[in-house]
Amino acid sequence: MELNLQHEDLLIKLRAKLNEEKIKLWEPPYYQTDNDRSQNLRDLALKYSSQLLQDDETVFSALRELQLHSLDRSKANAEYKETGLATFRVKANVSGQKPVVLKIQKKLEVPGSDLIETVAKEISVGTDRIKLICNGKIIKPTMNLNEQNIKNGVQIMALIMGEAPENVKKENDMYMEMKSTRDDALLLTDCAEELTGDDEYLKLEDQSGKALQLPAAERRSLTVGLALHERGRAAVQQKDYTLALVLLLEADRQFSECSSNLLKSVDNIAVLQLDISWCYLHLQNLASATDVASRLQRAEASFKDTYGENHERLIALKGNAANERVLFMRLYLLQGIVAYHQNKREEARRLFDKAENEMNFLRVDDGSVAALMELGWTRSQARTGLRAAAGHVDRAHQLLEERSEERERERERHRQEREERALGRCADGSPVSAALLAGLLDMGCARRLALLALKNSNNNVAEALYLMQERRELLQDSDASSSDQETPSSDDSTLEPDNKLAAELEAMGYDLDDARIALKLSRNQLGGALDILLGGQLRDVGDPSTSSAAASKKRLRKLKREKREKRRQERDSALKRLKTSVKTEDDDYLDTSLVDEEEFLAKYKSLL
């Protein structure tokens, strides 16, 4: 990487001198139509090598590279105007190899899959092992290139795994990982929508812990985006930057579907832009990733909106902003690197100095870290504690304990709230008492019967015992849906099937009379009607108003209960998968060992 940076540094300096002197390498006297190497070009190389203290052959080769690039671009523009063939420069990052730059020509009307297949053929890999990224977005195979705002002359990044069998499997796993994360998050979101007010599986909060009330579509996009971002961050921590970038770009696409007002209340969007830019840097694509500068601008603006101009909102919320300085250190470092590649050297120096100041603040003593680890804290927790306590071990231990106790109290509060929701409410709307239920269970009462009795008696134990022993027929579940109880309001004999839905089922090939009966039984729910028709539950069932239909409705209620239980099991599995693959510690994104940051800072400062 160091040699690449030195070469890039030389090209940046030469471009600056050519622009300053208004020299056009693609025109005479520096370019001859007979393709001979112009003596004027060599003289220019000698001049610049003296000024830049570089070897003249190295400078001449660099000027020739710039000249050929300009000629290719000019030729590509002319060809595009004449034939409609667009030219793309594709930088392929092959694992374990030096990046390869390809020149690909395609009509903009072709689908993305056409471009993917061509790149795969050029570098002899399977199409399922390639992800093309342009302007910070993954190129979709099913959409045309012009529909994805891909223009003539753009640079495209290709992510490709190595040829080793384990890497091929890893690449396949990457796409399955992204799909699994997205599907699990969607399942948990749908759960929250189905069970109104139930956040047993999913709860969205802002920086202060206040619950966010969102429309269903935004809630779904935000949830999937958060899950993909967390999974991407886990990949960054494992230094799997290829997988991380794919996950993070998909998270960014999901966030883009949320309202701007919502995103101003949280720092997620700013951290996401930093994480994407960090991946570009590690994949040696920061110089050619044209959207990095705009991403960093978005990150900086988002931090100001969320934390305040001088971090006043953050300090009011957390007491200090010590650990959040990790984010600003990385922001300044990335901004400095972008400024360097734009040949804004003074600005780069200023930003590198700011990044270095933050690094100096964030450094912690290894002995202090070890001391806290002996007390049971992880290395990450020890570092964040020491930064918040200005390096004092005892104070750091105290802060970590206070934070741990506070989070444990919050978890216990959420657990009690979940338990309260699971028990339901009494007839008067008050929550069922968990303590009274436990008392009845200790007396040998069946749980289901005791719960119903407490609901109907409004937590009156004596009345609950009377109902269980003498008047069981009066027990009704105040939280049950109408489809689970026999009430006058749920009598399907008064329900008229929806004619449009009936016609839709008839168009699918079902008998119209059967369709109408199924819609009555499912209370005009198309999915439920299809379940009834597909399951053959209408055999020997007449009109739902008859006595034989009552037995059918009973069977249908049983099927619904089984379906709900299956759905709950699926949600439990999804939550377990997300917990396993996402994050292990609270606020782990605010920790860093500073090793990578210090290495990048030293390399770029040496070039200045």
Disulfide bonds with the S-S distance in Angstrom:
none
